[in-house]
């Protein structure tokens, strides 16, 4: 399960990229959104890793 965690941010970034293209925004204009996606997913992954070590 943990080995698939990298798919979450990739999927969210793909959706964000699709949204930017659909609404005629550039990647540079949507760069802040990519940062939020990686920060959010980093927090989620850190939480799950912490829970994994706490429960073992």
SVG drawing of the C-alpha trace seen along z (x, -y; Angstrom):
<svg xmlns="http://www.w3.org/2000/svg" viewBox="-12 -33 20 37">
<polyline fill="none" stroke="black" stroke-width="0.4" points="0.0,0.0 2.7,-2.5 4.5,-1.9 1.5,-3.4 1.5,-6.7 3.3,-8.4 0.3,-7.9 -1.9,-10.3 0.1,-13.5 0.6,-12.4 -3.2,-12.0 -3.9,-15.3 -1.3,-17.1 -2.8,-15.5 -6.3,-16.8 -4.9,-20.2 -3.0,-20.3 -6.2,-19.3 -8.1,-22.1 -5.4,-24.6 -5.5,-23.6 -9.3,-23.5 -9.5,-27.1 -6.6,-28.4 -4.2,-29.1 -0.5,-28.6 1.6,-26.3 3.3,-29.3 -0.1,-30.7 -1.0,-27.4 2.4,-26.8 1.1,-27.8 -1.6,-25.1 1.1,-22.5 2.9,-23.6 -0.3,-23.3 -0.9,-19.8 2.6,-18.6 2.4,-20.2 -1.0,-18.6 0.1,-15.2 3.3,-15.5 1.4,-16.0 -0.9,-13.1 2.0,-10.8 3.9,-11.9 0.8,-11.2 0.4,-7.7 4.1,-6.9 3.9,-8.1 0.9,-5.9 2.7,-3.0 5.7,-3.4 3.5,-4.0 1.3,-0.9 4.2,1.5"/>
</svg>
